[in-house]
Amino acid sequence: MKIKEIFDGIELIHWKGSLDKEISSICYDSRNVKNGSLFVAVKGLKFNGHDFLHEVIKKGAKAVVVENEILNTRGVNSNGTDITYIGVYDSRKTLACISAIFYRHPSREMSVIGITGTNGKTTTSYLINSILGMNGYRTGIIGTIDYRFNGEVIPSSHTTPESLDLQGLLRKMADKGVRYCVMEVSSHSLELERVYGMRFETGIFTNLTQDHLDFHGSLEKYFEAKSRLFRDYGLKKAVINIDDQYGRRLIRDTGAESVLTYSIGGEADVAARDISVSFNGLHFFIDTPLGGLPIESRLIGRHNIYNILASVSAAILEGLSKESILKGILSVDTIPGRLERIEEGQDFMVLVDYAHTDDAMKNILTTARELPHNKLIVVFGCGGDRDRGKRPLMGKVGVMNSDLAIVTSDNPRGEDPLKIIEEIEHGIKGSGFDDKGMRYVKIPDRRKAIEFSVSRASRGDIVVIAGKGHENYQIFGDKRIHFDDREVVREAIKKRVRG
């Protein structure tokens, strides 16, 4: 494709060189540049693509896209090489726009359902995908666990990929005949323009609680990023949780043609009542515009009622049958790393969950407390180089809602694990607890913390291991090591069962 075709309709500040060159690929990572590439210099969170211009030129890039002020100040035009330089106002938006053009606007060839919110995105996406499958549709999923379609599974690098990768993935889906793509839309992706230029058919808002404030700066700015999906993307349909205060605000902002609200016991279009929670799952009744739906689900936990309500609402907006909705929900028995039950012949329950915010952890611990049990033990930590404000909140929730909390490491990244634990402790001590009464213990080594939780569990107890869920790694500094909570707890249980 020629440069002038890739930039069709996109405003350029200025350029130098020919726009008639054929481009073989688009890149934003200098390591992926090949002969014939067009390189878009993006200011990232850690690196700035403008620092690699000379490198990509040496590797054979035919054109580079830079932000205007960089073009003027770095002298990249003076090297005398046959390179086309293009100046734009915003290289991130430009990357998203030219990626969509380069891959022939794949989101226009399918219905994209975007799900945003702090918690519940992954489970909701699996439920919707299941219901669509019951109707015979070919589907794709893009989310935190992985990207999957047509039997292909690609490990997830981000909840929502960078715009170039996202458009390439959607093109593969479109070429395989995918009719629906169910996609988690993170606040980062909205703020960093990863989904700019996409066409969303439906938007779903699950909830909003404190998270990612290291990036957004405040809860209000976090909400502002989430709300962009409903304001700026021309949605035809919207599904909104009105039990959440931010959901109620969002109703006023969305320009969607059709809106369904959902609630537990409230005045919503889709509302749950007569709820029963047990080891075996959920039973409840939903009042909907289609009439009543008796729901049976193998998922456990009251918070999953919200995820089911969101998926039912989306299915109704898509015109899907009651029968397919009921079958689709019932067929989802577990989500990787979401209250995933670990069974190795032990006489106590172990649940592994991705919960890494205070609200999510409160939900799973409340769920566990509603189940028959003796003691409730929780293992958790907080990630390094991330929102520090939630650390004391996590500490308070962990101790207040368990019989024994084991505070450990999550992904320390560039921080000292002991300092992170110390900040978690502020919330615990502020709630009037100390480690002398053994209401909580500190074990920085996550493997040892999990092993300790298993050693302290007795018949009828529940152990919740929170924070990492499906993840199979831990990050220390710039090193990523293999670590899977599910594997570690299985080993610990087997060792204990063997005696």
Secondary structure, DSSP 4 states (H G I P E B T S, - for coil): -BHHHHTTT---SEEES-S--B-SEEESSGGG--TTEEEE--B-SS-BGGGGHHHHHHTT-SEEEEEHHHHHHS-GGGG--S-EEEEES-HHHHHHHHHHHHTT-GGGGSEEEEEESSSSHHHHHHHHHHHHHHTT--EEEESSSEEEETTEEEE-SSSS--HHHHHHHHHHHHHTT--EEEEE--HHHHHTTTTTT---SEEEE----S--HHHHSSHHHHHHHHHHHHHSS--SEEEEETTSHHHHHHHHH---SEEEEEEESSSSSEEEEEEEEETTEEEEEEEETTEEEEEEES--STHHHHHHHHHHHHHHHTT--HHHHHHHHHT---BTTBSEEE-SS-SSEEEEE---SHHHHHHHHHHHHHS--S-EEEEE---TTS-TTHHHHHHHHHHHT-SEEEE--S--BTS-HHHHHHHHHHHHHTTT--GGGTSEEE--SHHHHHHHHHHH--TT-EEEEES-TT--EEEETTEEEE--HHHHHHHHHHHHHH-
